[in-house]
């Protein structure tokens, strides 16, 4: 139930040529408090309920619990979520010994593309694709729960 990941901005759309899979994701938050978030997600034709704890000082590690739920339940729970939602396409890109998940955001977060890589250890090394940009691990502005309330288009550089 521990998630260890690092996040990066993406420089260009070259990752799309390397993707092995992609799915649309729509999600909302029943609770977006930084100490504990509760997320409802529809990914493709599956529903999920996820609880995440507060991250460590570096933002790389936190508790995560996720369960698949019926699609109809997820659709109903999305109606109860806080204002603001996330709409994105997630691409899976195998690279070296890891799989990068690249999220291309739409709606109020249009223009934002973030890559995440899950690790087994905080100090694990990994190969970085050429399209990987600045690391934003630990920057709360790039958490989906933050983006749902404070869209990228309202604060981008």
N, C-alpha and C positions, 0 to 999 in steps of 0.2 A: 504494500500500500504506500510505498515511498516512490515519488517521481523525482528523477534527477534529469534536468534538461537545461540546455542553453539556447538562447534566442538570438537571431540575427536579422537585420534588415537585408533585403535582397536587391541587388544592383540592377538586374534586368530580367527579361522573361525567358532567358536561355534554359532555365530549369524545366520549362514545359516540354522541351524536346527530350528530356531525360526521364520524364515521369513514367512510372509503371502503372499508375492508377490515379484517379481523381474522383471526388464526390462533392456534391454541394452540401453545405452544413448551414442550418439555421438554428440559432440558440438564443435563449434568454436566461435570466437569473431570477430565481425565487428569493435569493439573498446574495447581495454583492459586497457584503462587509469584508474588508481585507483579512480579518482573522479567520473567516470561514465563508467560502462561497458555495452556493448550491445552484447548480446549472441544470437546465433541461435542454437537450440537444436532439435534433433530428439530423441524422447523417445518412444520406441516401434514403432508403426506406426503413430504417431502423431508428428506434428511440433510445435515449440514454438519460440516466439521472446520475449526476456527478457531484461529489462533495470534495472540496479542496481546502486544506488548512493553510495557515500563514507560511510563507517561505522563510528560509534561513537568511542570514545577513547578506549573502551573495545573491540570493534569489534563485539559486540553482536547485534547491531541494525542498520538497514539501510533501505532506501527506495527500494522497489522492485515493478516493474510493469511487468506483464507477460500476453501474449495473445497467444491463440492457433492459429496457421496458417496452411494452407493446407500443407500436406507432400511434395508435389512437390515444393512449394515455399521455404520450409526449405532446401530442397536438392539444389535448385539453389542458395540460399543465402549462404550456406556453401562454395560454390565455390568462393565467394567474401571475405571470412574471412581472417584475418591475418594468417601468418604461425603458425603452431602448433595447435593441436586439442586435445580434450579429448575423450577417449574411456573408458567406464566403465559399470559395471552392478550395478544397484541400487536395494538394498534389503530393503523392508519395514518390520520393526519388532515392533509389538505392545508390549509395556512394561509399566506396571502401567497405568497411565492416558495419556501416550504419545505414539507417533509413532517415532521410530528412523529410519532414512534413512541412510543406510550404503552403501558407494560407494567403490567397489573393482575396482581399476584402472588397465588398460592394456597398452600395447605399451611402450612409454618412461616413463610412470609413474607406470610401473609394480612393484608390491610389496607394494604399498601404499593402505591402507584401512582406510577410515575416516568415522566416524559416526557423524550425525548431529541430533539435536533435536530442533524443533521449540517450542517456548514458548509464552505465552500471556503477560508476564512481565519479565523484566531483572532479577528480584530477585526471580522468581518462583522456587520452589524446585521440584525435580523430582527424581524418583527411577533410580539408575544406574545399568545396567546389569553387570554381572561379567566379560564379555569380553571387557568392556569399559576401555580404557587406559588413557594416559596423555591428559589433555585438551590442545587444540591448538587454541582455540578461539582467534581471533585478531592477530594470526601469519600469516602474508600475504603469506608466503611460501605455505600455505595449501589452498589458494583460487584457484579455478579452472582457473581463468584468469592468475594467476601467473604460475601455473603448465603447462599451454599451451605453455608458452614461456621459462620456466625454469624447465624442467622435473625433477621429483623426483630422477630418476636414476643418475642425474648429481650432486646432492648435498646431498643425503641421508647420514646418519651417518654411 
